[in-house]
């Protein structure tokens, strides 16, 4: 059984989704939308699909059952809501939105319409990332007690000039936390569970030509009693690594390095190094590490990883629609990542730890503390 699919937004990342949707057995990629029809037509010609400048018209005329939102982060809400109300299930590029209020609006409409809402979190489908999750589920490290996220990458001025929306609060919604780190933050939450409290701060170290943060730090207290430390930065040339490590109550540790070397830029570069398990001290399994690295490297060299794992998640999302179940990553889970980086913005503003859960702020105009008031 196949489902007719479409894409909303024709930026660089949309090409990855188009390639994935074209290759999926359970998808018939049929149409693409852009506010500018000529842009949609140019994109559509590359993939043999139809172009539209109306979301509702596209979904209704083409009888689309699922669409992928590929617009800039602050512009996810409105097209997602229109698509849901027009009868389509919706997958959103990460993060789910730039604000909690946008997340809540999208989740509310999805429930009202009885539609699936999900967010791209394809690193959950990396084999090394799944090994970490399974080890936790199997109790191999006891209870997850301490987590570290370290993402040290680089973005240059050319990158920020490559699209008009990059580097501004209004058009991008944030910096390293909103654009580059949601994948690592999602893995952290997937492994450690709900958060109780966050104390964080952020800065712009060496990107004076942008408004947004290039570096952020946080200390996290989880509801299970575990602790976490987050270090995120776009200020290390040419990029070092991204790692998520989980240390257990029995002394065993497991970890994944989803990013190595220069960081991947959608539509511009390839993934530089294979994702690997870079830490594994589960008693009796230490010897597996070298074998896993060899296997994962061989697999990486046989695929286009920039498309392959997106394709895996889209395939699972379409299967969830067919089977009428929740997808692996729900809209609510996507909101948790937004909640985490929102807490870090608010913590710097308020100079104090932020308790969870967080609700949208409607009475303030400082964008959750992103915009510094003089």
N, C-alpha and C positions, 0 to 999 in steps of 0.2 A: 504493500500500500504506500503510495507516494502522496506528498503534500506540496501544494503550490506555494512557493516562497518568493519573497521580495526583499529589497534593501531600501532603507530611507537614509539618504545622505550619500554623497559621492566622493568623499575625501579619500586619503591614502589608505586608511584601514579598510575601507569598503571593498577594495580590490581583493584583500585576503578573504573576506566573507563571500565575495562573488565566486572566487575560485573554489572555495570549500563547498558552497551550495551547488555549484555545477557538478562537482564530483560525487556528491552524496547519492546513494541509491534510493533513499527515502525522500528526496527533494527534487522538485521540478522548479528550478530558478526561472522566474517568469517576468519580473518587472523591477524597475528602480525609480526612485523619486528624488528630485532635487527641486528647491525653490526656483532655480533657473533651468528652464526646460532644455536649453541648448547643452548645458552641462550634463543633464540626465541623458540626453540623446547621445552625446559623445561616449559616456560610460556604457550605455546600453548597447551601442554598436560593437563594443569589444566582446560582449558576452552573448549576443544574439537574443536579447530580451527587449521588452517594450519600455519606453520612457514616459514618465508622468511628472506633472508639477502640482498634482493634487493627491494627497495621501488617500483620502476617502475614495476618490474616483479609481485610483489604482487598485485598491483592495477589493472594491465592489466589482469593477469590470473584469478584473483578472481572477476573481474568486480566490484571493490569496488566503491561506490558512495561517501563515506565520511570516513575520517580517523581522529584520534585524535593524536596529537603530544605530547609525554610524555618524551622527551629528556631534558637534563639540559638546563637552560635558554639561554646561549650563542649559543646553538646548535639547536635552533628552526628554523632559517631561511632556511638552506639548505634542510632539509627534507621536510619542508612545501612547498618550491618552487618546489621541485621534484614531490611531490604529486599533487600539483595544475597542473603542466604541464603534468602529467600522467593521468589527467582527474577526480581527486577527489576533492570534497569540503573538507575544512580543518578547524578543531577545534584545537586550541592550548592551552595547559596548561598555566596558568598564570606565569609570565607576557607574553605578546605577544612576546617580545624579551628583551634582555638586553640593546640594543642600538637602537637609532632612525633610523640609517641607515638600520639595519636589518628589523625593522618595515616597513619602506618605500619600501624596496625591496619586501617583502611579499605582501603588499597591491597592489603594481604595478602589480605583476604577477597575483594576483587574479582577478584584473580588466581585464587584457589582456586575461585571459582564461575564463572569464565569470563565475567564481566560487565564492562560499561563503567562507569568511574567518571570523572566530570568535575566541574569547578567553574565557576560563573558568572564569566565574565570578558568581559562583553559589550562593553567598550570596545575590545577587539581588532577588533570588527566595525564600529567607526566608520570611515567612509571616510577621514578625515584620518589616523587611526592606521595604517590599512592602507597608505596612501601612504608613510609613514615606513618601514614594514617592507619594502616593495617596493624603495624606494631603497637600503636597506642590502643586500638580496639582489642587486640589480643592480650593486652596487659603485660607486654614484654618489658616495659619500662616502669611498671607500677602505675602510679598516678602521674600525669604530666605536671611537673612541679616548677620548672623554670624554662622560659623560652627566650631566645634571642633572635632578633631580625636585624641583619646588617646588609644594607644595600648601598654600595658605593659606586656610583656611575658618573657619567659626564654628558652634559648637553652644551653645545657651543652656540655662539651667536647666530651662525647660519641656520641651525635647527630652529631657533626661536623666530627667525625671520621667514621660515619656510611656509608658514601659514599665518594669516592675519589674526587669528584668534589666540595664538600661543603667547604665554607670558603675561597675560592680564587677568585681573580678578574677574572682570565682567564677562570676558569671552572664554577663558579657560577654566575659571572657577578656583584655581589654586596651582601650586607648583608640583614639587616632587611627591607630595602626599596624594594629590588628586590625580595626577597623570601617570607617574612612573611606578609608584609603590602599591597601588591597590591589589596587585596580584600577590605580593608578599604579605600584605596585611590580611588578605583573604585566607592564605594558608595558615597564618598565625591563629586566626579565629577558628578555622576548621579543626585545628589540632588542639587548641586550648579551651575553647568554649566561651561562654559569656563573660563579659568584663564587669567588674564592680567599680573600679576607679582608675583614672588616668591622670598623671601629672606630666605635662609636656611643654615644649617650647620649640621655636623655629627661627630661622634667620635666612638672610641672603648673603652668602659669603663672597662670591666672585662673579655674580651676574648683574651688574649695575644697570643693564639695559632692559631688565624686566621688572615687573611689579611683585611677582609672586616669590614664594620661598624656594630656595634651592637645597635647604638642609632642615631636618627636623629630628628631634629626639623625644623619647617618652619612656616613662616607667609605668608599667601596667600591673594592676592587681586584678586577678581573675576570681570569679565567683567560686571556683573549686579550691581556692586558697593558693593557687599557683601565682608566680610572679613572672613578669616579662620586661625585656628591655628592647627598645626600638631605636635604631640609628639609620637614618635615610639621608642620602645626599646625591646631588647631581654635580658635584664640584671636584671630582677626582679624574684627571686625564690619564688614559683615554677611557677609564672605567675599570674597576677592579673585580667586583663580584657582588652577587646577591645570595644570601644564605638565610635559611630558617632552621634553627636547631632547637630540639626539644630534649630536655633533661628530666629524667624520671625520679620518682621517690625511692626506687630501689638502686639508684646510682647509675643506671644505664642511660645512654644518650643515643639519639638518632637524629639525622639531619639531612637536608637536601640543599643543594646549590642549584637553583633554577636558572641563575644567570652567571656566566663567567666571561671575563674580559669586557670588551666594548659592548654597551647595552644595545639591544635590538630597537630599531626605530621602524615602526609600521610603514610599509610602502617604500622604505628607503634602503634598509639594510637587512641582512639575514641574521639569524641567531648565531652568535659567534662560536659558542662552545656548547657541547651537549649538556643537558641537565643531568646531574649525578647525585648519588648519595655520597657526601663527603665526610660523613661521621656516622659510625655504627659500632657501639660497644655493648650490644646485647650479648649476654653471656652465651657462649657456644656458637655465635653467629658472626664473630669478628672476621672470620676468614672469608665471608661472603662478599666483602666490600670490593676487592679487586675484580672478582668475577662479574659483579653487577656493573662496575664501571666499564669493563670491556664490552659487556652485552649492550649496555645503554649507548655507548659510543658507536658501536657497529650499527645499531638501529637508527641512531641519529644520522649517520652518514648515508643511509638508504632512503631517507624521507626529506621532504621540505617541511621542516619543523614549524615554520611560520604559518603554514596552512594546516598541517596535519592535525594539530591538537585543537585548533578552532573547529575543524571538521568533526573531530571526535565529540566535542561538546554540542555542536549543532545537531549531530546525529542523535545524541542522547535526548536533547530537547524535543526533537520531533517525535522520538519514541515515546516520551512522556505525554505528549499530546494524544498520540494514537492510543496509549494505554490508560489515559485519563488519570494520571498520577502526578505528583509533584516532580518537577525536574530536579536533578542533582543539586543545582544552585537555584534557590528560589529568590523572589524579589525581597523577601524579608532578610535573607542572608546577605544580599547585596546592600541592604540598608545598614547592616552591622558594620561594614567597612566604612561607609560614609559617617556613621556615628563615631567611629574611632578617630578618623582624622578631624572631624568636627570638634571632638573633645580636646584634641591637641591645640587647635586654634583658640578655643575658649580658655584653655588652661593658661596659655601665655597672656591672654588679655586680662584674665581675672587674677593672675598670679597665685593660683591655688589648684589643688587637685579637683577634678571634675567627676562627680558621681554619676553612675548609670542607673536607669536608662535616661537618654537625652530626648528632649522634645524640641521641635522647631522654636525659634525665637522670632516672634512677629512684632514685638514692640521695639526692636533695636534695628539700626540701619548700618551696622558695622560688619555685616556678612560673617557672623559668628566669630568676630574678632580678627578676621583677615585684614580688614581695612583699619589701619592705625589712626585713631583720632588724635589731633593735636590739641 
